[in-house]
Amino acid sequence: MKKLEGGCLCESVRYHISATPFAAEYCHCRMCKKVSGAPVASWMDFKIAQVTWKKRKPVEYQSSENVLRGFCPTCGSSLSFRDTEHPEYITLTIASLDEPNLVKPTYHIYTASQLKWLNIDDECKRFTAGPVKSPN
């Protein structure tokens, strides 16, 4: 696989990833829709040690009890998601990759919240809520 690098719109936040994601998903939850401004968000999951911030790190906002969402403090690009109950993992937006076609989601989560007018015809598994993710 080509090297995975990415960052925000203004490029003041940049990252390098040393591995392929152990999971990649579409999320239809209300929070992801609001933070992205899109009808669905696409994410990729890594062990935190696999991500290196090359310039500045994103600023994090606590969006719920155990969730920190990272964004660029300059341009506002949504970049990351961290569950504080699982500090060894980080989730990054696929669209923030320099080459987002390198990572393809394999399942949908929180489909109970999917917008009724959004029809996605793919072969991916679907979960009405969120499955437990594991790199093993």
C-alpha positions in Angstrom: 0.0 0.0 0.0 1.1 3.5 -0.7 2.0 5.6 2.3 -1.0 7.2 4.0 -0.6 10.9 4.7 -3.2 13.7 5.0 -4.3 16.7 6.8 -6.7 19.6 7.0 -7.8 22.0 4.2 -5.3 24.8 5.1 -2.5 22.2 5.7 -1.5 23.5 9.1 -2.4 20.1 10.6 -0.7 17.2 8.8 -0.3 13.5 9.7 1.6 10.3 8.5 0.3 6.8 9.2 2.7 3.9 9.4 0.1 1.1 8.9 -3.0 0.2 7.1 -6.3 0.8 9.0 -7.6 -2.1 11.0 -11.2 -0.9 10.2 -12.8 1.6 7.9 -16.5 2.6 8.1 -19.3 4.9 7.1 -21.0 6.5 10.1 -24.6 7.7 10.0 -24.9 8.9 13.6 -26.2 12.4 14.2 -23.0 13.7 15.7 -20.8 12.6 12.8 -23.3 14.3 10.4 -23.2 17.5 12.4 -19.4 17.6 12.7 -18.8 16.9 9.0 -21.7 18.8 7.6 -22.4 15.8 5.3 -25.1 13.1 5.2 -22.5 10.5 6.2 -18.9 10.5 7.5 -16.2 8.0 6.5 -13.6 7.0 9.1 -10.5 4.8 9.4 -9.2 3.3 12.6 -5.6 2.9 13.9 -3.6 2.2 16.9 -2.5 5.6 18.2 1.2 4.7 17.9 0.7 4.3 14.1 -0.2 8.0 13.6 2.5 10.8 13.6 1.5 14.4 13.6 4.0 16.1 11.2 3.0 19.7 11.9 0.6 20.7 14.6 -1.9 18.4 16.2 -5.7 18.9 15.9 -7.5 20.7 18.7 -10.0 18.4 20.4 -13.5 19.1 21.4 -15.3 16.9 23.9 -18.5 16.1 22.0 -19.9 13.6 24.6 -18.8 12.0 27.9 -16.1 9.8 26.4 -15.6 11.3 22.9 -13.0 13.8 21.8 -13.3 15.1 18.2 -10.2 16.7 16.6 -10.3 19.6 14.2 -7.9 22.2 12.7 -8.1 25.4 14.8 -7.4 27.5 11.7 -9.7 26.1 9.0 -12.0 23.9 11.1 -11.5 20.7 9.1 -12.8 17.6 11.0 -9.9 15.2 11.4 -10.2 12.8 14.3 -12.3 10.9 16.8 -11.0 9.4 20.1 -12.9 7.4 22.6 -11.3 8.1 26.0 -12.3 4.6 27.2 -9.9 3.2 24.5 -6.9 5.6 24.6 -4.8 3.2 22.5 -6.9 3.9 19.3 -7.6 6.9 17.1 -10.0 7.3 14.2 -9.3 9.6 11.3 -11.5 11.0 8.5 -10.8 9.1 5.2 -11.5 12.3 3.3 -8.6 14.1 5.0 -6.1 11.7 3.3 -4.1 13.1 0.4 -5.2 10.1 -1.5 -8.6 9.1 0.0 -9.2 6.4 -2.7 -6.5 4.3 -0.9 -8.9 3.4 1.9 -12.4 2.0 1.3 -15.0 1.6 4.1 -16.2 -2.0 4.5 -19.3 -1.4 6.7 -21.9 1.1 7.8 -22.7 2.0 11.5 -25.6 3.7 13.1 -27.8 3.0 10.1 -30.9 3.6 12.3 -30.0 7.3 11.9 -29.3 7.1 8.1 -31.1 9.9 6.2 -34.1 8.5 4.5 -33.3 10.2 1.2 -29.8 8.8 1.1 -29.6 5.6 -0.9 -26.3 3.8 -0.8 -26.3 0.7 -2.8 -23.1 -1.2 -1.9 -22.2 -4.7 -0.5 -21.0 -3.4 2.9 -22.3 -4.9 6.1 -24.7 -2.6 8.0 -25.2 -2.2 11.8 -28.1 -0.2 13.3 -25.7 0.9 16.1 -21.9 0.6 16.4 -20.1 -2.7 16.5 -17.1 -3.3 18.7 -13.9 -2.6 16.7 -10.7 -4.5 17.3 -7.3 -4.4 15.5 -6.9 -8.2 16.1 
